[in-house]
Amino acid sequence: MNKIIIITFGALFVLSSFEVYAQSRTDAFDKESFLSERKAFITSELGLTPREVEQFIPLMEELQQKKFEAGQKCRKLSKDIKQKNSLTDGDYLIVIDECLGASLKEAELEKDYYEKFKKILSPEKLYKYKDVEFKFTREFVRNNSREGQERTRRGEKLK
């Protein structure tokens, strides 16, 4: 149960990082570039074979899309509630219930897809996948923030 909670909050962190990144940029988010960079990073970090890439990456992208869709209403309600001046307990409960439902749905998706992933990746690669995904998100956000771009220009490495 603790693993599900950690995975759920991790997924919410990843999705919220994308939203923060997209909102902080004046130019449009380049989804294709992002997906291409993520694919290359995960392929490299996990040492995926061409066969594993062919089978795993489409499933991974499908999972990410479904998790994004599962959390859309939660993100919208959370954004809306921040813009309201007078809120009732009921308003808060609606958002809490929706976001909890989204977290549970995302956990169910994770579990379902991990069963599919087990047929493609070794247990070691499957274990490392989550860490690699978080590492990519962290580096992507840092590299695309103003501070990260400045560090890159100075030739500093990310931690």
C-alpha positions as CSV (number, residue, x, y, z in Angstrom):
1,M,0.0,0.0,0.0
2,N,2.9,2.4,0.8
3,K,4.4,1.7,-2.6
4,I,1.1,2.7,-4.3
5,I,1.0,5.9,-2.3
6,I,4.6,6.8,-3.2
7,I,4.1,5.9,-6.8
8,T,0.9,8.0,-6.9
9,F,2.5,11.1,-5.4
10,G,5.5,10.6,-7.7
11,A,3.2,10.6,-10.7
12,L,1.4,13.7,-9.5
13,F,4.8,15.3,-9.0
14,V,5.8,14.5,-12.6
15,L,2.5,15.7,-14.0
16,S,2.6,18.9,-11.9
17,S,6.2,19.5,-13.0
18,F,5.1,19.4,-16.6
19,E,2.3,21.9,-15.9
20,V,4.6,24.3,-14.0
21,Y,7.1,24.0,-16.8
22,A,4.5,24.7,-19.5
23,Q,3.1,27.7,-17.5
24,S,6.5,29.2,-16.8
25,R,7.5,29.3,-20.5
26,T,6.5,32.1,-22.8
27,D,6.8,29.9,-25.9
28,A,4.6,26.9,-26.5
29,F,5.5,23.5,-24.9
30,D,7.1,21.3,-27.6
31,K,5.5,18.0,-26.8
32,E,7.2,16.1,-29.6
33,S,10.6,17.3,-28.5
34,F,9.8,16.4,-24.9
35,L,8.7,12.9,-25.9
36,S,11.8,12.4,-28.1
37,E,14.2,13.5,-25.3
38,R,12.4,11.3,-22.8
39,K,12.6,8.3,-25.1
40,A,16.3,8.8,-25.7
41,F,17.0,9.4,-22.0
42,I,15.1,6.4,-20.8
43,T,16.6,4.2,-23.5
44,S,20.1,5.2,-22.6
45,E,19.8,5.2,-18.8
46,L,18.1,1.8,-18.7
47,G,20.3,0.3,-21.5
48,L,17.2,-0.8,-23.5
49,T,17.7,-3.1,-26.5
50,P,16.1,-2.1,-29.8
51,R,13.5,-4.8,-29.2
52,E,12.7,-3.4,-25.7
53,V,12.5,0.1,-27.1
54,E,10.0,-1.0,-29.7
55,Q,7.8,-2.7,-27.2
56,F,8.3,-0.7,-24.0
57,I,8.3,3.0,-25.1
58,P,4.8,2.9,-26.8
59,L,3.3,1.3,-23.7
60,M,5.1,3.8,-21.4
61,E,3.8,6.7,-23.5
62,E,0.3,5.2,-23.4
63,L,0.5,4.9,-19.6
64,Q,1.7,8.5,-19.2
65,Q,-1.1,9.8,-21.4
66,K,-3.8,7.8,-19.5
67,K,-2.4,9.1,-16.2
68,F,-2.4,12.7,-17.5
69,E,-6.1,12.2,-18.6
70,A,-7.0,10.7,-15.2
71,G,-5.7,13.8,-13.4
72,Q,-7.1,16.5,-15.8
73,K,-10.2,17.2,-13.8
74,C,-8.2,17.3,-10.5
75,R,-5.8,19.8,-12.0
76,K,-8.6,21.9,-13.4
77,L,-10.5,22.0,-10.1
78,S,-7.3,22.8,-8.2
79,K,-6.6,25.7,-10.5
80,D,-10.2,26.9,-10.3
81,I,-10.3,26.8,-6.5
82,K,-7.2,29.0,-6.3
83,Q,-9.0,31.7,-8.3
84,K,-12.2,31.8,-6.2
85,N,-12.5,34.3,-3.3
86,S,-15.0,32.6,-1.1
87,L,-14.9,28.9,-0.7
88,T,-17.0,26.5,1.2
89,D,-16.0,23.3,2.9
90,G,-18.0,21.6,0.1
91,D,-15.8,23.2,-2.6
92,Y,-12.7,21.9,-0.9
93,L,-14.2,18.4,-0.5
94,I,-15.1,18.2,-4.1
95,V,-11.5,18.9,-5.1
96,I,-10.1,16.6,-2.5
97,D,-12.4,13.8,-3.6
98,E,-11.7,14.3,-7.3
99,C,-7.9,14.4,-6.7
100,L,-8.0,11.3,-4.5
101,G,-10.0,9.5,-7.1
102,A,-7.5,10.5,-9.7
103,S,-4.6,9.2,-7.6
104,L,-6.4,5.9,-7.2
105,K,-7.0,5.7,-10.9
106,E,-3.3,6.5,-11.6
107,A,-2.3,3.8,-9.1
108,E,-4.5,1.2,-10.9
109,L,-3.1,2.2,-14.2
110,E,0.5,1.9,-12.9
111,K,-0.3,-1.6,-11.6
112,D,-1.9,-2.7,-14.8
113,Y,0.9,-1.4,-16.9
114,Y,3.6,-2.8,-14.7
115,E,2.2,-6.2,-15.4
116,K,2.7,-5.5,-19.1
117,F,6.1,-4.0,-18.5
118,K,7.2,-7.2,-16.7
119,K,6.7,-9.1,-20.0
120,I,9.2,-6.8,-21.7
121,L,11.8,-5.6,-19.2
122,S,14.0,-7.5,-16.8
123,P,13.2,-7.0,-13.1
124,E,16.3,-4.9,-12.7
125,K,15.3,-2.5,-15.6
126,L,11.7,-2.4,-14.3
127,Y,12.9,-1.5,-10.9
128,K,15.2,1.3,-12.2
129,Y,12.5,2.7,-14.5
130,K,10.8,4.9,-11.9
131,D,14.1,6.4,-10.8
132,V,15.1,7.1,-14.4
133,E,11.7,8.7,-15.1
134,F,12.0,11.0,-12.1
135,K,15.6,11.9,-13.0
136,F,14.6,12.8,-16.5
137,T,11.8,15.0,-15.3
138,R,14.0,16.8,-12.8
139,E,16.7,17.4,-15.5
140,F,14.2,18.4,-18.1
141,V,12.6,21.0,-15.8
142,R,16.0,22.3,-14.7
143,N,17.4,22.5,-18.2
144,N,14.3,24.4,-19.4
145,S,14.1,26.8,-16.6
146,R,15.8,30.2,-16.8
147,E,18.3,29.1,-14.1
148,G,18.9,25.8,-15.8
149,Q,19.5,27.4,-19.2
150,E,22.0,29.8,-17.5
151,R,23.8,26.9,-15.9
152,T,23.9,25.1,-19.2
153,R,25.5,28.2,-20.9
154,R,28.1,28.2,-18.1
155,G,28.8,24.5,-18.7
156,E,27.7,23.4,-15.3
157,K,26.4,19.9,-14.8
158,L,23.2,19.0,-13.2
159,K,23.2,17.1,-10.0
